[in-house]
């Protein structure tokens, strides 16, 4: 049976191999290093001392890190290392997972600047059951016809943010089955979902505004409950169709992690 010591050693070996591969794959010119003939290199990519200098750590420390020794860098030093090695979003995430550190500046795709990706809009339209799209602030930014009919009180109103609708729109209490329990769980899921962006200004502004406007929101939020977005049974009291029960599935589209697709299957 593998021990914690074995697991840690394996992580250090993975980190060592990963850093060396990314260092050797990076062209010196891409890192602003000279490439003239008089600086002919014996090894591909950057030298260890160049990486260390560029990210502001000692050559010894970087060498030990690449050798898989039992040392630790601060999250900010790791962030500089990720920038120096020109890591992609996936590679940067992998680096922080290997080191068990929290990225102080996680890369965030702008969900709204260029509009909703057309492939996600097409996917929503192709789904015949109610389905909608949330951005990372939990604003509804797309939905299909089935969702439009089901959530007419939400999508037909002025407020697109899911939390604002649930806590500030009086009609939500009657529409959402077991409203109090669902509202509590929703906030617990939102806290878990946005943990990496806790210092993000729009998220802080959203929480602050809802705390001021809704005593119930403030009470639930300050309970500090954390839950993964699990899906499961959802009941809605539709004004015209009566009680409707669904099983909810939530997915993050590949290549568009800043979005969530929420699908409701008839129970």
Secondary structure, DSSP 8 states (H G I E B T S, - for coil): ---HHHHHHHHHHHHHHHHHHHHHHS-GGGGT---SGGG--SSSS--HHHHHHHHTS-HHHHHHHHTT-S----HHHHHHHHHHTT--HHHHHHHHHHHT---TT-----SSTT-S-HHHHHHHHH--S-EEEE-TT-BEEEE-HHHHHHTHHHHTSS--BHHHHHHH-HHHHHHBTTHHHHHHHHHHHHHHHTGGGTT-HHHHHHHHHHHHH-HHHHHHHTTT-------EEEEEEETTTEEEEEEEEEE--TT-TT-EEEEEEE-
